Amino acid sequence: MKRSAWFGAALLLLMVAAAVFGPDLWPRDALKQDYAKLYGAPSADNPFGTDNLGRDVLARVLLGGRISLTISVFATLGALGLGLLTGLIAGGRRSWADTVLTRVSDALLAFPGFLLVLLVVVILGNGQFQTIAALAVGGTPAFFRLTRGYARSILKSEYVTAAVALGAQPKRILPRHVLPNLIGPLIVQAASVAATFLLVEASLSFLGFGIAPPTPTWGNVLQDARSLLTRQPWAAVGPGLVLGATTLGLQLLSDGLRDRFDPRSQ
């Protein structure tokens, strides 16, 4: 892989390690309010400063990262699972199932992605599970189209034609010949989608449709900082940099994996 991909992987690993271990190692309570430290500037005790309730912003960023990354990972797995299953059904054989699933996917893609997720969240309500479900629904069409397209292409290849001529059934061809060739493209797509989900989840929380306070996520930590920009501009710098670094790491890793799994890109 390129150096940029290794840099992205290292950056992502650092952010994940901070989110996983940071809340337990950093000696500050992300939910504890200290009215003697309102609007505190960055210091040795509070490197990212404190918010309008005196809470330590770094502690909230670390705990919020754990929650935001959990949502992104499980939403990506949900979208991948649904997209893979429906894509194999649609691409494996030409039938009414292919027509129905393709039309449903086209209908979902007709909505802008963020508006579709926002609509699902409004219907289901706020909460971690609801946010994961909304993101999974919004991300499924991308995995569906990728799986269906690759499955159709692979099923037309010569080695699959030879397997069919030898009597192989679809229930054997799909897991033996199609699925192994989908692993690379799906991993690349998953890394890119996970980065997008981080930004979408942050946007939902920023608008008040994601995880409800006082539970921190990167989005609602930034939302808290928004009202303090004129008085405390540094409040948005820490969470913004962490969110940007994690997203950048995922995108660089996705580009590197694409080069690794797709020889034509070289």
CYANA upper distance limits for C-alpha pairs under 8 A (distance plus 0.5 A):
  1 MET  CA      5 ALA  CA      6.69
  1 MET  CA      6 TRP  CA      7.58
  1 MET  CA    256 GLY  CA      5.97
  1 MET  CA    257 LEU  CA      7.68
  1 MET  CA    259 ASP  CA      7.47
  1 MET  CA    260 ARG  CA      6.59
  2 LYS  CA      6 TRP  CA      7.19
  2 LYS  CA    256 GLY  CA      6.62
  3 ARG  CA      7 PHE  CA      6.62
  4 SER  CA      8 GLY  CA      6.60
  4 SER  CA    252 LEU  CA      6.73
  4 SER  CA    253 LEU  CA      8.30
  4 SER  CA    256 GLY  CA      7.91
  5 ALA  CA      9 ALA  CA      6.63
  5 ALA  CA    252 LEU  CA      5.55
  5 ALA  CA    253 LEU  CA      5.17
  5 ALA  CA    254 SER  CA      8.14
  5 ALA  CA    255 ASP  CA      7.34
  5 ALA  CA    256 GLY  CA      5.18
  5 ALA  CA    257 LEU  CA      8.17
  6 TRP  CA     10 ALA  CA      6.64
  6 TRP  CA    253 LEU  CA      7.61
  6 TRP  CA    256 GLY  CA      8.38
  7 PHE  CA     11 LEU  CA      6.56
  7 PHE  CA    249 GLY  CA      7.86
  7 PHE  CA    252 LEU  CA      8.17
  8 GLY  CA     12 LEU  CA      6.49
  8 GLY  CA    248 LEU  CA      7.30
  8 GLY  CA    249 GLY  CA      4.32
  8 GLY  CA    250 LEU  CA      6.88
  8 GLY  CA    251 GLN  CA      7.90
  8 GLY  CA    252 LEU  CA      5.43
  8 GLY  CA    253 LEU  CA      5.69
  9 ALA  CA     13 LEU  CA      6.52
  9 ALA  CA    249 GLY  CA      6.49
  9 ALA  CA    250 LEU  CA      7.78
  9 ALA  CA    252 LEU  CA      8.09
  9 ALA  CA    253 LEU  CA      6.16
 10 ALA  CA     14 LEU  CA      6.65
 10 ALA  CA    249 GLY  CA      8.12
 11 LEU  CA     15 MET  CA      6.82
 11 LEU  CA    245 ALA  CA      7.47
 11 LEU  CA    246 THR  CA      7.42
 11 LEU  CA    249 GLY  CA      5.91
 12 LEU  CA     16 VAL  CA      6.59
 12 LEU  CA    245 ALA  CA      8.07
 12 LEU  CA    246 THR  CA      5.98
 12 LEU  CA    249 GLY  CA      5.37
 12 LEU  CA    250 LEU  CA      6.94
 13 LEU  CA     17 ALA  CA      6.50
 14 LEU  CA     18 ALA  CA      6.66
 15 MET  CA     19 ALA  CA      6.72
 15 MET  CA    242 VAL  CA      7.86
 15 MET  CA    245 ALA  CA      8.22
 15 MET  CA    246 THR  CA      6.63
 16 VAL  CA     20 VAL  CA      6.54
 16 VAL  CA     65 GLY  CA      8.43
 16 VAL  CA     66 ARG  CA      8.33
 16 VAL  CA     69 LEU  CA      8.25
 17 ALA  CA     21 PHE  CA      6.33
 17 ALA  CA     22 GLY  CA      7.74
 18 ALA  CA     22 GLY  CA      5.15
 18 ALA  CA     23 PRO  CA      8.41
 18 ALA  CA     62 LEU  CA      7.05
 19 ALA  CA     23 PRO  CA      7.42
 19 ALA  CA     62 LEU  CA      5.62
 19 ALA  CA     63 LEU  CA      6.91
 19 ALA  CA     64 GLY  CA      8.22
 19 ALA  CA     65 GLY  CA      5.53
 19 ALA  CA     66 ARG  CA      5.14
 19 ALA  CA     69 LEU  CA      8.47
 20 VAL  CA     66 ARG  CA      6.38
 21 PHE  CA     25 LEU  CA      6.76
 22 GLY  CA     26 TRP  CA      6.22
 22 GLY  CA     62 LEU  CA      6.27
 22 GLY  CA     63 LEU  CA      8.05
 23 PRO  CA     59 ALA  CA      6.96
 23 PRO  CA     62 LEU  CA      6.11
 23 PRO  CA     63 LEU  CA      5.98
 26 TRP  CA     59 ALA  CA      7.36
 28 ARG  CA     56 ASP  CA      7.34
 28 ARG  CA     59 ALA  CA      6.50
 29 ASP  CA     55 ARG  CA      8.32
 29 ASP  CA     56 ASP  CA      7.85
 29 ASP  CA     59 ALA  CA      6.95
 30 ALA  CA     55 ARG  CA      6.85
 30 ALA  CA     56 ASP  CA      6.62
 30 ALA  CA     57 VAL  CA      7.94
 30 ALA  CA     59 ALA  CA      5.26
 30 ALA  CA     60 ARG  CA      5.21
 30 ALA  CA     63 LEU  CA      7.57
 30 ALA  CA    216 PRO  CA      8.43
 31 LEU  CA     55 ARG  CA      6.99
 31 LEU  CA     60 ARG  CA      8.03
 31 LEU  CA    214 PRO  CA      7.51
 31 LEU  CA    215 THR  CA      8.27
 32 LYS  CA     54 GLY  CA      8.40
 32 LYS  CA     55 ARG  CA      6.36
 33 GLN  CA     53 LEU  CA      6.05
 33 GLN  CA     54 GLY  CA      5.67
 33 GLN  CA     55 ARG  CA      5.53
 34 ASP  CA     38 LEU  CA      7.57
 34 ASP  CA     53 LEU  CA      7.03
 34 ASP  CA     54 GLY  CA      4.99
 34 ASP  CA     55 ARG  CA      6.78
 35 TYR  CA     53 LEU  CA      6.69
 35 TYR  CA     54 GLY  CA      5.86
 36 ALA  CA     54 GLY  CA      7.52
 37 LYS  CA     50 THR  CA      7.27
 37 LYS  CA     53 LEU  CA      8.45
 37 LYS  CA     54 GLY  CA      5.37
 37 LYS  CA     55 ARG  CA      8.43
 38 LEU  CA     50 THR  CA      6.82
 38 LEU  CA     51 ASP  CA      6.65
 38 LEU  CA     52 ASN  CA      5.80
 38 LEU  CA     53 LEU  CA      6.26
 38 LEU  CA     54 GLY  CA      4.79
 38 LEU  CA     55 ARG  CA      8.35
 39 TYR  CA     49 GLY  CA      7.71
 39 TYR  CA     50 THR  CA      5.89
 39 TYR  CA     51 ASP  CA      5.62
 39 TYR  CA     52 ASN  CA      5.87
 39 TYR  CA     53 LEU  CA      8.24
 39 TYR  CA     54 GLY  CA      7.08
 39 TYR  CA    232 GLN  CA      7.17
 40 GLY  CA     46 ASN  CA      8.49
 40 GLY  CA     49 GLY  CA      5.56
 40 GLY  CA     50 THR  CA      5.24
 40 GLY  CA     51 ASP  CA      7.44
 40 GLY  CA     54 GLY  CA      7.77
 41 ALA  CA     46 ASN  CA      8.32
 41 ALA  CA     48 PHE  CA      7.96
 41 ALA  CA     49 GLY  CA      5.12
 41 ALA  CA     50 THR  CA      7.30
 41 ALA  CA    232 GLN  CA      8.09
 41 ALA  CA    234 TRP  CA      8.19
 42 PRO  CA     46 ASN  CA      6.09
 42 PRO  CA     47 PRO  CA      5.18
 42 PRO  CA     48 PHE  CA      5.49
 42 PRO  CA     49 GLY  CA      4.51
 42 PRO  CA     50 THR  CA      8.11
 42 PRO  CA    234 TRP  CA      8.35
 43 SER  CA     47 PRO  CA      5.49
 43 SER  CA     48 PHE  CA      7.96
 43 SER  CA     49 GLY  CA      7.09
 46 ASN  CA     50 THR  CA      7.23
 46 ASN  CA     56 ASP  CA      6.56
 46 ASN  CA     57 VAL  CA      7.84
 46 ASN  CA     58 LEU  CA      7.42
 47 PRO  CA     58 LEU  CA      7.16
 48 PHE  CA     56 ASP  CA      7.89
 48 PHE  CA     57 VAL  CA      5.99
 48 PHE  CA     58 LEU  CA      5.82
 48 PHE  CA    234 TRP  CA      7.83
 48 PHE  CA    235 ALA  CA      7.14
 48 PHE  CA    238 GLY  CA      6.45
 49 GLY  CA     56 ASP  CA      6.87
 49 GLY  CA     57 VAL  CA      6.38
 49 GLY  CA     58 LEU  CA      7.98
 49 GLY  CA    234 TRP  CA      8.11
 49 GLY  CA    235 ALA  CA      7.12
 50 THR  CA     54 GLY  CA      5.65
 50 THR  CA     55 ARG  CA      5.72
 50 THR  CA     56 ASP  CA      5.19
 50 THR  CA     57 VAL  CA      5.76
 50 THR  CA    235 ALA  CA      7.99
 51 ASP  CA     55 ARG  CA      6.04
 51 ASP  CA     56 ASP  CA      7.37
 51 ASP  CA     57 VAL  CA      6.94
 51 ASP  CA    224 ASP  CA      8.07
 51 ASP  CA    225 ALA  CA      7.80
 51 ASP  CA    235 ALA  CA      7.61
 52 ASN  CA    228 LEU  CA      8.37
 55 ARG  CA     60 ARG  CA      8.29
 56 ASP  CA     60 ARG  CA      6.96
 57 VAL  CA     61 VAL  CA      6.58
 57 VAL  CA    221 VAL  CA      8.29
 57 VAL  CA    235 ALA  CA      7.91
 58 LEU  CA     62 LEU  CA      6.68
 58 LEU  CA    238 GLY  CA      8.00
 59 ALA  CA     63 LEU  CA      6.72
 60 ARG  CA     64 GLY  CA      6.15
 60 ARG  CA    216 PRO  CA      6.31
 60 ARG  CA    217 THR  CA      8.05
 60 ARG  CA    221 VAL  CA      7.62
 61 VAL  CA     65 GLY  CA      6.39
 61 VAL  CA    216 PRO  CA      7.83
 61 VAL  CA    217 THR  CA      7.56
 61 VAL  CA    218 TRP  CA      6.71
 61 VAL  CA    221 VAL  CA      7.55
 61 VAL  CA    238 GLY  CA      8.34
 61 VAL  CA    239 PRO  CA      6.42
 62 LEU  CA     66 ARG  CA      7.10
 63 LEU  CA     67 ILE  CA      7.10
 63 LEU  CA    216 PRO  CA      7.11
 63 LEU  CA    217 THR  CA      7.74
 64 GLY  CA     68 SER  CA      6.47
 64 GLY  CA    215 THR  CA      8.13
 64 GLY  CA    216 PRO  CA      5.12
 64 GLY  CA    217 THR  CA      4.13
 64 GLY  CA    218 TRP  CA      5.80
 64 GLY  CA    221 VAL  CA      8.25
 65 GLY  CA     69 LEU  CA      6.31
 65 GLY  CA    217 THR  CA      6.73
 65 GLY  CA    218 TRP  CA      6.68
 66 ARG  CA     70 THR  CA      6.62
 67 ILE  CA     71 ILE  CA      6.73
 67 ILE  CA    216 PRO  CA      8.20
 67 ILE  CA    217 THR  CA      6.59
 68 SER  CA     72 SER  CA      6.69
 68 SER  CA    198 LEU  CA      7.16
 68 SER  CA    201 GLU  CA      7.66
 68 SER  CA    202 ALA  CA      8.25
 68 SER  CA    217 THR  CA      6.15
 68 SER  CA    218 TRP  CA      7.09
 69 LEU  CA     73 VAL  CA      6.51
 69 LEU  CA    198 LEU  CA      7.60
 70 THR  CA     74 PHE  CA      6.65
 71 ILE  CA     75 ALA  CA      6.38
 71 ILE  CA    128 GLN  CA      7.48
 71 ILE  CA    131 THR  CA      7.87
 71 ILE  CA    132 ILE  CA      6.14
 71 ILE  CA    201 GLU  CA      8.42
 72 SER  CA     76 THR  CA      6.51
 72 SER  CA    132 ILE  CA      7.90
 72 SER  CA    194 ALA  CA      6.07
 72 SER  CA    195 ALA  CA      8.31
 72 SER  CA    197 PHE  CA      5.98
 72 SER  CA    198 LEU  CA      6.22
 72 SER  CA    201 GLU  CA      8.21
 73 VAL  CA     77 LEU  CA      6.72
 73 VAL  CA    194 ALA  CA      7.01
 74 PHE  CA     78 GLY  CA      6.54
 74 PHE  CA    132 ILE  CA      7.13
 75 ALA  CA     79 ALA  CA      6.61
 75 ALA  CA    132 ILE  CA      5.26
 75 ALA  CA    133 ALA  CA      7.17
 75 ALA  CA    135 LEU  CA      6.17
 75 ALA  CA    136 ALA  CA      5.26
 75 ALA  CA    194 ALA  CA      8.48
 75 ALA  CA    197 PHE  CA      8.22
 76 THR  CA     80 LEU  CA      6.49
 76 THR  CA    135 LEU  CA      8.28
 76 THR  CA    136 ALA  CA      6.85
 76 THR  CA    139 GLY  CA      7.88
 76 THR  CA    190 ALA  CA      6.86
 76 THR  CA    193 VAL  CA      7.16
 76 THR  CA    194 ALA  CA      6.28
 76 THR  CA    197 PHE  CA      8.17
 77 LEU  CA     81 GLY  CA      6.49
 77 LEU  CA    136 ALA  CA      8.33
 77 LEU  CA    190 ALA  CA      8.46
 78 GLY  CA     82 LEU  CA      6.69
 78 GLY  CA    133 ALA  CA      8.29
 78 GLY  CA    136 ALA  CA      5.80
 78 GLY  CA    140 THR  CA      8.44
 79 ALA  CA     83 GLY  CA      6.35
 79 ALA  CA    135 LEU  CA      8.15
 79 ALA  CA    136 ALA  CA      4.80
 79 ALA  CA    137 VAL  CA      6.93
 79 ALA  CA    138 GLY  CA      8.22
 79 ALA  CA    139 GLY  CA      5.78
 79 ALA  CA    140 THR  CA      4.90
 79 ALA  CA    143 PHE  CA      7.51
 80 LEU  CA     84 LEU  CA      6.29
 80 LEU  CA    139 GLY  CA      8.37
 80 LEU  CA    140 THR  CA      7.00
 80 LEU  CA    143 PHE  CA      6.35
 80 LEU  CA    186 LEU  CA      8.17
 80 LEU  CA    190 ALA  CA      7.64
 81 GLY  CA     85 LEU  CA      6.61
 82 LEU  CA     86 THR  CA      6.59
 82 LEU  CA    140 THR  CA      6.59
 82 LEU  CA    143 PHE  CA      8.47
 82 LEU  CA    144 PHE  CA      8.13
 83 GLY  CA     87 GLY  CA      6.13
 83 GLY  CA    140 THR  CA      5.34
 83 GLY  CA    141 PRO  CA      6.90
 83 GLY  CA    142 ALA  CA      7.82
 83 GLY  CA    143 PHE  CA      5.04
 83 GLY  CA    144 PHE  CA      4.51
 83 GLY  CA    145 ARG  CA      8.24
 83 GLY  CA    147 THR  CA      7.63
 84 LEU  CA     88 LEU  CA      6.52
 84 LEU  CA    143 PHE  CA      6.81
 84 LEU  CA    144 PHE  CA      6.49
 84 LEU  CA    147 THR  CA      6.38
 85 LEU  CA     89 ILE  CA      6.85
 85 LEU  CA    144 PHE  CA      8.46
 86 THR  CA     90 ALA  CA      6.59
 86 THR  CA    101 LEU  CA      7.56
 86 THR  CA    144 PHE  CA      6.77
 87 GLY  CA     91 GLY  CA      6.26
 87 GLY  CA    143 PHE  CA      7.99
 87 GLY  CA    144 PHE  CA      5.04
 87 GLY  CA    145 ARG  CA      7.15
 87 GLY  CA    146 LEU  CA      8.12
 87 GLY  CA    147 THR  CA      5.40
 87 GLY  CA    148 ARG  CA      4.95
 87 GLY  CA    151 ALA  CA      8.36
 88 LEU  CA     92 GLY  CA      5.87
 88 LEU  CA    147 THR  CA      6.92
 88 LEU  CA    148 ARG  CA      6.59
 88 LEU  CA    151 ALA  CA      7.24
 88 LEU  CA    174 LEU  CA      8.15
 89 ILE  CA     93 ARG  CA      7.44
 89 ILE  CA     97 ALA  CA      7.72
 89 ILE  CA     98 ASP  CA      7.47
 90 ALA  CA     94 ARG  CA      7.49
 90 ALA  CA     95 SER  CA      8.23
 90 ALA  CA     97 ALA  CA      6.64
 90 ALA  CA     98 ASP  CA      4.49
 90 ALA  CA     99 THR  CA      8.13
 90 ALA  CA    101 LEU  CA      7.20
 90 ALA  CA    102 THR  CA      7.94
 90 ALA  CA    148 ARG  CA      6.72
 91 GLY  CA     98 ASP  CA      7.41
 91 GLY  CA    147 THR  CA      7.95
 91 GLY  CA    148 ARG  CA      4.98
 91 GLY  CA    149 GLY  CA      7.51
 91 GLY  CA    151 ALA  CA      5.87
 91 GLY  CA    152 ARG  CA      5.88
 92 GLY  CA    148 ARG  CA      8.35
 92 GLY  CA    151 ALA  CA      7.08
 92 GLY  CA    152 ARG  CA      7.54
 92 GLY  CA    155 LEU  CA      8.26
 92 GLY  CA    170 PRO  CA      7.87
 92 GLY  CA    174 LEU  CA      7.65
 93 ARG  CA     98 ASP  CA      7.87
 94 ARG  CA     98 ASP  CA      6.50
 95 SER  CA     99 THR  CA      7.29
 96 TRP  CA    100 VAL  CA      6.66
 97 ALA  CA    101 LEU  CA      6.46
 98 ASP  CA    102 THR  CA      6.43
 99 THR  CA    103 ARG  CA      6.64
100 VAL  CA    104 VAL  CA      6.70
101 LEU  CA    105 SER  CA      6.63
102 THR  CA    106 ASP  CA      6.62
103 ARG  CA    107 ALA  CA      6.60
104 VAL  CA    108 LEU  CA      6.80
105 SER  CA    109 LEU  CA      6.67
105 SER  CA    141 PRO  CA      5.76
105 SER  CA    144 PHE  CA      8.05
105 SER  CA    145 ARG  CA      8.45
106 ASP  CA    110 ALA  CA      6.67
106 ASP  CA    141 PRO  CA      8.30
107 ALA  CA    111 PHE  CA      7.83
108 LEU  CA    116 LEU  CA      8.01
108 LEU  CA    138 GLY  CA      8.08
108 LEU  CA    141 PRO  CA      7.56
109 LEU  CA    113 GLY  CA      7.75
109 LEU  CA    141 PRO  CA      7.33
111 PHE  CA    115 LEU  CA      7.14
111 PHE  CA    116 LEU  CA      6.34
112 PRO  CA    116 LEU  CA      6.75
113 GLY  CA    117 VAL  CA      6.89
113 GLY  CA    138 GLY  CA      6.68
114 PHE  CA    118 LEU  CA      6.55
114 PHE  CA    138 GLY  CA      8.40
114 PHE  CA    200 VAL  CA      7.34
115 LEU  CA    119 LEU  CA      6.50
116 LEU  CA    120 VAL  CA      6.86
116 LEU  CA    138 GLY  CA      6.75
117 VAL  CA    121 VAL  CA      6.69
117 VAL  CA    134 ALA  CA      5.67
117 VAL  CA    135 LEU  CA      6.33
117 VAL  CA    137 VAL  CA      7.90
117 VAL  CA    138 GLY  CA      6.08
118 LEU  CA    122 VAL  CA      6.65
118 LEU  CA    134 ALA  CA      8.09
118 LEU  CA    204 LEU  CA      7.83
118 LEU  CA    209 PHE  CA      8.11
119 LEU  CA    123 ILE  CA      6.82
120 VAL  CA    124 LEU  CA      6.57
120 VAL  CA    134 ALA  CA      5.79
121 VAL  CA    125 GLY  CA      5.86
121 VAL  CA    126 ASN  CA      7.06
121 VAL  CA    130 GLN  CA      6.88
121 VAL  CA    131 THR  CA      6.79
121 VAL  CA    134 ALA  CA      6.29
121 VAL  CA    209 PHE  CA      7.49
121 VAL  CA    210 GLY  CA      8.26
122 VAL  CA    126 ASN  CA      8.08
122 VAL  CA    209 PHE  CA      7.93
124 LEU  CA    130 GLN  CA      6.43
125 GLY  CA    130 GLN  CA      6.95
125 GLY  CA    209 PHE  CA      8.42
126 ASN  CA    130 GLN  CA      6.71
126 ASN  CA    131 THR  CA      7.47
126 ASN  CA    209 PHE  CA      6.57
126 ASN  CA    210 GLY  CA      6.11
126 ASN  CA    211 ILE  CA      6.59
126 ASN  CA    212 ALA  CA      7.24
127 GLY  CA    131 THR  CA      6.59
127 GLY  CA    210 GLY  CA      6.98
127 GLY  CA    211 ILE  CA      5.71
127 GLY  CA    212 ALA  CA      7.36
128 GLN  CA    132 ILE  CA      6.76
128 GLN  CA    210 GLY  CA      8.06
128 GLN  CA    211 ILE  CA      6.58
129 PHE  CA    133 ALA  CA      6.65
130 GLN  CA    134 ALA  CA      6.60
131 THR  CA    135 LEU  CA      6.67
131 THR  CA    201 GLU  CA      8.03
131 THR  CA    210 GLY  CA      6.88
131 THR  CA    211 ILE  CA      8.22
132 ILE  CA    136 ALA  CA      6.55
133 ALA  CA    137 VAL  CA      6.70
134 ALA  CA    138 GLY  CA      6.75
135 LEU  CA    139 GLY  CA      6.56
135 LEU  CA    197 PHE  CA      7.36
136 ALA  CA    140 THR  CA      6.51
137 VAL  CA    141 PRO  CA      8.39
139 GLY  CA    143 PHE  CA      7.58
139 GLY  CA    193 VAL  CA      7.77
140 THR  CA    144 PHE  CA      6.54
141 PRO  CA    145 ARG  CA      6.57
142 ALA  CA    146 LEU  CA      6.78
143 PHE  CA    147 THR  CA      6.48
143 PHE  CA    186 LEU  CA      7.81
143 PHE  CA    189 GLN  CA      7.98
144 PHE  CA    148 ARG  CA      6.46
145 ARG  CA    149 GLY  CA      6.43
146 LEU  CA    150 TYR  CA      6.68
146 LEU  CA    185 PRO  CA      8.43
146 LEU  CA    186 LEU  CA      8.28
147 THR  CA    151 ALA  CA      6.40
147 THR  CA    182 LEU  CA      7.51
147 THR  CA    186 LEU  CA      8.39
148 ARG  CA    152 ARG  CA      6.64
149 GLY  CA    153 SER  CA      6.81
150 TYR  CA    154 ILE  CA      6.52
150 TYR  CA    182 LEU  CA      7.53
151 ALA  CA    155 LEU  CA      6.53
151 ALA  CA    178 VAL  CA      6.55
151 ALA  CA    182 LEU  CA      8.43
152 ARG  CA    156 LYS  CA      7.10
153 SER  CA    157 SER  CA      7.35
154 ILE  CA    160 VAL  CA      7.85
154 ILE  CA    177 HIS  CA      8.37
154 ILE  CA    178 VAL  CA      6.78
155 LEU  CA    160 VAL  CA      6.34
155 LEU  CA    161 THR  CA      7.92
155 LEU  CA    178 VAL  CA      7.83
156 LYS  CA    160 VAL  CA      7.36
156 LYS  CA    161 THR  CA      7.37
157 SER  CA    161 THR  CA      6.90
158 GLU  CA    162 ALA  CA      6.65
159 TYR  CA    163 ALA  CA      6.69
160 VAL  CA    164 VAL  CA      6.70
160 VAL  CA    173 ILE  CA      7.87
160 VAL  CA    177 HIS  CA      7.70
161 THR  CA    165 ALA  CA      6.69
162 ALA  CA    166 LEU  CA      6.82
163 ALA  CA    167 GLY  CA      7.06
163 ALA  CA    168 ALA  CA      5.97
163 ALA  CA    173 ILE  CA      8.26
164 VAL  CA    168 ALA  CA      5.33
164 VAL  CA    169 GLN  CA      7.35
168 ALA  CA    172 ARG  CA      6.88
168 ALA  CA    173 ILE  CA      7.12
169 GLN  CA    173 ILE  CA      6.75
170 PRO  CA    174 LEU  CA      6.45
171 LYS  CA    175 PRO  CA      7.63
172 ARG  CA    176 ARG  CA      6.49
173 ILE  CA    177 HIS  CA      5.81
173 ILE  CA    178 VAL  CA      7.12
174 LEU  CA    178 VAL  CA      5.29
174 LEU  CA    179 LEU  CA      6.52
175 PRO  CA    179 LEU  CA      5.60
175 PRO  CA    180 PRO  CA      7.74
176 ARG  CA    180 PRO  CA      7.37
177 HIS  CA    181 ASN  CA      7.46
178 VAL  CA    182 LEU  CA      7.08
179 LEU  CA    183 ILE  CA      7.23
182 LEU  CA    186 LEU  CA      6.51
183 ILE  CA    187 ILE  CA      6.64
184 GLY  CA    188 VAL  CA      6.92
184 GLY  CA    257 LEU  CA      8.40
184 GLY  CA    258 ARG  CA      8.35
184 GLY  CA    261 PHE  CA      6.02
185 PRO  CA    189 GLN  CA      6.64
185 PRO  CA    258 ARG  CA      7.80
185 PRO  CA    261 PHE  CA      7.63
186 LEU  CA    190 ALA  CA      6.43
187 ILE  CA    191 ALA  CA      6.82
187 ILE  CA    257 LEU  CA      8.26
188 VAL  CA    192 SER  CA      7.02
188 VAL  CA    254 SER  CA      5.67
188 VAL  CA    255 ASP  CA      8.02
188 VAL  CA    257 LEU  CA      6.29
188 VAL  CA    258 ARG  CA      6.21
189 GLN  CA    193 VAL  CA      6.54
189 GLN  CA    254 SER  CA      7.85
190 ALA  CA    194 ALA  CA      6.46
191 ALA  CA    195 ALA  CA      6.98
191 ALA  CA    250 LEU  CA      6.35
191 ALA  CA    251 GLN  CA      7.46
191 ALA  CA    253 LEU  CA      7.73
191 ALA  CA    254 SER  CA      5.79
192 SER  CA    196 THR  CA      6.96
192 SER  CA    250 LEU  CA      7.05
192 SER  CA    251 GLN  CA      6.27
192 SER  CA    254 SER  CA      6.23
193 VAL  CA    197 PHE  CA      6.56
194 ALA  CA    198 LEU  CA      6.81
194 ALA  CA    250 LEU  CA      7.92
195 ALA  CA    199 LEU  CA      7.23
195 ALA  CA    246 THR  CA      8.18
195 ALA  CA    247 THR  CA      5.47
195 ALA  CA    248 LEU  CA      8.32
195 ALA  CA    250 LEU  CA      6.17
195 ALA  CA    251 GLN  CA      7.08
196 THR  CA    200 VAL  CA      6.69
196 THR  CA    247 THR  CA      8.14
197 PHE  CA    201 GLU  CA      6.35
198 LEU  CA    202 ALA  CA      6.65
198 LEU  CA    243 LEU  CA      8.29
198 LEU  CA    247 THR  CA      7.60
199 LEU  CA    203 SER  CA      6.59
199 LEU  CA    243 LEU  CA      8.39
199 LEU  CA    247 THR  CA      8.18
200 VAL  CA    204 LEU  CA      6.65
201 GLU  CA    205 SER  CA      6.70
201 GLU  CA    210 GLY  CA      7.22
201 GLU  CA    219 GLY  CA      7.33
202 ALA  CA    206 PHE  CA      6.41
202 ALA  CA    210 GLY  CA      8.36
202 ALA  CA    217 THR  CA      7.80
202 ALA  CA    218 TRP  CA      6.36
202 ALA  CA    219 GLY  CA      4.10
202 ALA  CA    220 ASN  CA      7.56
203 SER  CA    207 LEU  CA      6.68
203 SER  CA    219 GLY  CA      6.50
204 LEU  CA    208 GLY  CA      6.69
204 LEU  CA    209 PHE  CA      5.48
204 LEU  CA    210 GLY  CA      5.32
204 LEU  CA    219 GLY  CA      7.62
205 SER  CA    209 PHE  CA      5.97
205 SER  CA    210 GLY  CA      4.58
205 SER  CA    211 ILE  CA      6.37
205 SER  CA    212 ALA  CA      8.05
205 SER  CA    217 THR  CA      7.84
205 SER  CA    218 TRP  CA      8.45
205 SER  CA    219 GLY  CA      5.21
205 SER  CA    220 ASN  CA      5.43
205 SER  CA    223 GLN  CA      7.94
206 PHE  CA    210 GLY  CA      8.16
206 PHE  CA    219 GLY  CA      5.28
206 PHE  CA    220 ASN  CA      5.48
206 PHE  CA    221 VAL  CA      8.41
206 PHE  CA    222 LEU  CA      7.10
206 PHE  CA    223 GLN  CA      5.22
207 LEU  CA    223 GLN  CA      7.97
208 GLY  CA    212 ALA  CA      7.63
208 GLY  CA    220 ASN  CA      7.97
211 ILE  CA    215 THR  CA      7.39
211 ILE  CA    216 PRO  CA      8.16
211 ILE  CA    217 THR  CA      7.66
211 ILE  CA    220 ASN  CA      8.22
213 PRO  CA    220 ASN  CA      7.84
216 PRO  CA    220 ASN  CA      6.74
216 PRO  CA    221 VAL  CA      6.67
217 THR  CA    221 VAL  CA      6.57
218 TRP  CA    222 LEU  CA      6.75
218 TRP  CA    239 PRO  CA      6.70
218 TRP  CA    240 GLY  CA      8.45
218 TRP  CA    243 LEU  CA      7.34
219 GLY  CA    223 GLN  CA      6.69
220 ASN  CA    224 ASP  CA      6.54
221 VAL  CA    225 ALA  CA      6.84
221 VAL  CA    239 PRO  CA      7.51
222 LEU  CA    226 ARG  CA      6.66
222 LEU  CA    235 ALA  CA      8.43
222 LEU  CA    236 ALA  CA      6.26
222 LEU  CA    239 PRO  CA      7.00
222 LEU  CA    240 GLY  CA      7.63
223 GLN  CA    227 SER  CA      7.93
224 ASP  CA    228 LEU  CA      7.88
225 ALA  CA    229 LEU  CA      6.87
225 ALA  CA    232 GLN  CA      8.36
225 ALA  CA    233 PRO  CA      8.34
225 ALA  CA    235 ALA  CA      5.87
225 ALA  CA    236 ALA  CA      5.82
226 ARG  CA    236 ALA  CA      7.64
228 LEU  CA    232 GLN  CA      5.58
228 LEU  CA    233 PRO  CA      7.01
228 LEU  CA    235 ALA  CA      7.71
229 LEU  CA    233 PRO  CA      4.70
229 LEU  CA    234 TRP  CA      8.07
229 LEU  CA    235 ALA  CA      7.76
229 LEU  CA    236 ALA  CA      7.91
233 PRO  CA    237 VAL  CA      7.90
234 TRP  CA    238 GLY  CA      7.75
235 ALA  CA    239 PRO  CA      8.29
236 ALA  CA    240 GLY  CA      6.30
237 VAL  CA    241 LEU  CA      6.48
238 GLY  CA    242 VAL  CA      6.82
239 PRO  CA    243 LEU  CA      6.61
240 GLY  CA    244 GLY  CA      6.51
241 LEU  CA    245 ALA  CA      6.40
242 VAL  CA    246 THR  CA      6.70
243 LEU  CA    247 THR  CA      6.72
244 GLY  CA    248 LEU  CA      6.49
245 ALA  CA    249 GLY  CA      6.57
246 THR  CA    250 LEU  CA      6.84
247 THR  CA    251 GLN  CA      6.75
248 LEU  CA    252 LEU  CA      6.60
249 GLY  CA    253 LEU  CA      6.56
250 LEU  CA    254 SER  CA      6.51
251 GLN  CA    255 ASP  CA      6.74
252 LEU  CA    256 GLY  CA      6.73
253 LEU  CA    257 LEU  CA      6.61
254 SER  CA    258 ARG  CA      6.63
255 ASP  CA    259 ASP  CA      6.90
256 GLY  CA    260 ARG  CA      6.72
257 LEU  CA    261 PHE  CA      6.56
258 ARG  CA    262 ASP  CA      6.21
258 ARG  CA    265 SER  CA      8.18
259 ASP  CA    263 PRO  CA      7.14
259 ASP  CA    265 SER  CA      6.17
259 ASP  CA    266 GLN  CA      6.93
262 ASP  CA    266 GLN  CA      8.12
